[in-house]
Amino acid sequence: MKPQARAKLLAILETLYPEPRSELDFSNEYELLIAVMLSAQCTDKKVNQVTPELFGKYPSLKRLAGARVEDVAAIIRPINYYKTKSANIVATAQRITEEYRGTVPKTHEELTSLPGVGRKTANVVLGETGAVPSLPVDTHVFRVSNRLGLSSGKTPEAVERDLCAIFKPSEWRNLHHRFIFHGRRVCKARNPDCALCELRRICPSQASDTA
């Protein structure tokens, strides 16, 4: 994408989604980490339905570290893979409490060493806390990036590399959220609403229709 088209893309996205933010509900770094871990292969809406009870019963990493896995599993049962995730979040809380004095780590290497924390989860936490500029690639970011011709990468890591090479670090966080919004609302996996898409004039996937 040429610089002029890139600038136009950012301007359109800013107009469409002026307040880019996570749609997960959280009030601190602990809640952010756990909510993002729970959101893997699950909707933010579903996560937001269980976290009030979870964080109400376990308001800190220390409290969660002392929880019984089966008790946590009972709370997050509506979440996909709730058994695995309950074990992972309790184990992660224990690791952070024991090795990081109860403070969520601030580096990618430390975060991805925790049970159940992959690259995308680490990137989200680092980006949202402002610890390190990051551009997490989930299914929506992956799809929108490929359709816009910003990347032909076949893996999230490849798409992340391409996007980070094109856009400035100061743009990464907002771009991440705006691509997610656009993927959920317009550029859907099935039946994308191309006719009403504000990006259709600069989208190569629509070039034949808009020429």
N, C-alpha and C positions, 0 to 999 in steps of 0.2 A: 504494500500500500504506500503510495506516494505521500510526502509530507502534507500536501494540501488536503488530500482525502483523509489522512489521519486526523488532522486538525478539525475537519468537518465532522468526522465520526465522533470525536470527543465532545464537540459543541452540541451535536444532536442528542447524544446520550445525557449530557448535563441538563438539557432542556426537558427531556423526557423523564429523567429521574434525578431531580435536584437535591434530594437528600439520601444519598447512598448509605445504607447501613445494613447490618445483619438483621435478619428477621427472627433470629433466636432471641429469647428473653434471658438476660443475665445482668447482674449488677456489680460483678467484680471478676477478677481473673480466674479465681477458682470456678465460679459458675460458668464462665466462658469456656474453659477447658472441658469441663464435664459435658456441657451442652453440645459442644462441637463433636466430642467423641460419640455421643448418643445419636447425632444427626447423620452419621455415616449410613448410607442406603436407607434413609428414613426422612420423612418430611419435617421441616422446621415446625410446622403446625402441630404435628404429633409430639415432637419433643417438648414443645411449650405446654402441652397438656399434662405432662408428667413431672416436669422439673419443679413446679411450685411445691408439690408434696415432698419431692426428693430433697430439695434445698431447705424446706421447712423442718424436716426431720434431721437432716445433716447439714447444718449451716456453715460448716468449715471443713477443710481438708482433714483436719485432725479428727473431727467427728466421723467423717466418712471412712477414714482409715480404720476406725474401730467397729465398723458396721459388719454385720453378717451378710455374706453375699446373697443368701436366700431372701433376706429381708429387703435388700436393694432390688433384687429381681422381682419381687412381688409388686414393688412400686412402679418399675419401668416395664412391666409385662407387655403393655401395648406397643412397645418399641421393637422394631425388627432386630433379631438376634439378641434378645434381652438377656439370655443366660450368659452368653459370652461377654456382652458389654457390662453386665453387673460385676462379673469377676474382674474385668479389666479396670473399671473405674475404682473399685476398692483397692486393687493392687497398685494402681497409679497413685492413689491418695496415700497409701502406705509408703511408697517409694519417695514421694515428695516430702512427706512428713519426716522420714528418717534421714534422707540424704540432702534435702534442700531446705531444711528448717521450716517446712510448711509454706514455702514460697514457690509459686509456679516458675519453672526455669525460663530463662530469657534467651537461650540459644537453640538453634535448630537441632544440633547434635544431642543436647540434653533432652529436649522434648521427645525426639523420635526414639530415644532409648527407653521411654516409658511404655508399659504394657498397653497395647491398643491405640497408640499414637503414631500415625503414619505421616507422610510428607505433607499431605493436604491439611490435616488437622494442625500440624505444627505451623504451617504457613498462615493459617487463619488466626491462630492465637497470637503469633508474632505480629501480624499485620494489624489486628484489632487493638492490641495493647500498645502499638507504636514502638515495640522493641527493635524490630528490624523490618525494613520495607520488604513486602512479599506480595506475590500474586498467585494465590491459590487457584488451582484449576480443578473445578468439579465438572460434572456432566454438562451443565449449562454453559460454562465458560468454554469447555472443550468444543461443544457443538457450534456455538455462535462464532468462535474464532475460526473454525474451519469453514463455515459457510461464508464468512466475510473475506476469506482468502488471506487472513492474517497468519495462518499456519496450516501446514499440511501434515503436521505431526500425528503419529498414530498412537501416541501415549500421552498422558497428562504431563509427564516430565518434558517431553519434546515440545508440546504446546507452550508450556511455561517458559522454556528457554527462548522460543520465538517471540513471545509477547514481551518478555523482559528486554530483549534486544531492540524491539521497536519503540516501546514506550519508556518514559522517564520513571525512575523509582517513585517520584512524588505523585505519579498518576496511577500506580499499580493498585492501591487499595480501592479507590473509587471505581476504577475500571472493572475490577473483580465484582463488586456489588452490582454495578450497572449491567454487566453482561448476565449476571444471574437474574436480575429483574427482567431483562429483555427476553432471556430464554424461557422464563416461567410464564410471561404474559403474552409474548408475541412469537418469538422464534422457537416454537415448541418442537419437541422431537417428532411428534406426529402432527400432521396438519398445521404447519406453521402458517401464520396469518400474513403472508407476504404482501397481499394486496393493500393492507393497511399499515404495513411496516414503514416507519419514517426513515429507515436506513436503506430502503430498496434502491435508491438512485446510486448508491455507492457500493452496493452488494453485488459481487460477481455472480452469485447464485441467481440473481434476478436480472443480469445484464441483457439477456435476450428479450425480456419482457418490457424493459424500460428504455431500450435503444430508440 
